[in-house]
Amino acid sequence: MRMTRNKQMILDLLASEPEDEYLPAAAVAERLGKRMTDVARTLRLMEDQGLVVSVVREVPVDRPGLGTYTRALKCYQRAVDI
């Protein structure tokens, strides 16, 4: 497994969050200024490698013109044992 700059940036961001906070891929991408599809792919790879863990949570989503609704999203946190 190679530790790329993108993986390290994601791990640093997740480490800066409170221990019980899980972030959806879109929130990670927004905070890093990256494309959501690229971040989501990297997060899935990192989960397979054991660098992050995920849970599915109901997350409020705000869509202009559609309002706010909740959606079940996969949310990520840095793995504790790395």
Helices and strands as residue ranges (DSSP letters): H 5-15, E 23-24, H 25-32, H 36-48, E 52-63, E 67-78
